[in-house]
Amino acid sequence: TPIAPGAEPLIQRSRQSGLAVVVYLHAELGTLRARINSGPSAHRPSLSGKPIADELAGLLSARSAVYERICDLTIQVERDDSPDGVAERIERRLRESRKE
């Protein structure tokens, strides 16, 4: 993950050399909460002992600045977005950025 010790410089070097493109799939806290409280994630255990909603807010707060700093592209995702729809948006945005 980008927050692992030493990961950020490695990711930055890979981006600068053209070996990697980093896409940040950004979701609002409400979207993340809805997703984690439904489907297969509904029974996800807390990693910190805090309620999942609190844990999620803390993780988002701690990680979002790093994600924003290292990404080449940010894609806003919503609760009902399908994986295929998100992939199409990523592909379109990457094609557009290469034309510039």
C-alpha positions, 0 to 999 in steps of 0.5 A, spaced: 500 500 500 502 507 498 502 508 506 507 502 507 514 505 510 518 506 503 512 505 498 511 512 497 518 514 494 518 507 490 511 509 487 514 516 485 520 513 482 516 508 478 511 514 476 517 518 474 520 513 469 513 511 466 513 504 469 506 506 473 500 510 473 497 511 479 489 511 479 486 514 486 479 511 486 476 516 491 469 515 495 466 520 500 465 517 507 458 516 506 459 512 500 464 508 503 460 506 509 454 504 505 459 499 501 462 496 508 455 495 511 452 491 505 454 485 501 460 481 503 463 487 507 458 487 512 461 482 517 468 485 516 471 485 523 474 492 526 482 492 525 482 497 531 477 495 536 473 501 534 466 501 531 467 500 523 464 507 521 469 510 526 475 506 523 473 508 516 473 515 518 480 515 521 483 511 515 480 516 510 483 522 514 490 519 515 491 516 508 487 521 503 493 526 503 498 521 501 493 518 495 492 525 492 499 526 492 501 520 489 496 519 484 496 521 476 489 521 476 483 521 481 476 518 479 470 519 483 466 513 485 459 512 488 456 507 491 452 504 485 458 505 480 459 498 477 466 496 476 466 496 469 463 503 469 469 505 473 474 501 469 471 505 462 471 512 466 479 510 468 480 508 460 477 514 457 481 519 462 487 515 461 486 516 453 484 523 454 490 525 458 495 522 453 492 526 447 494 532 451 
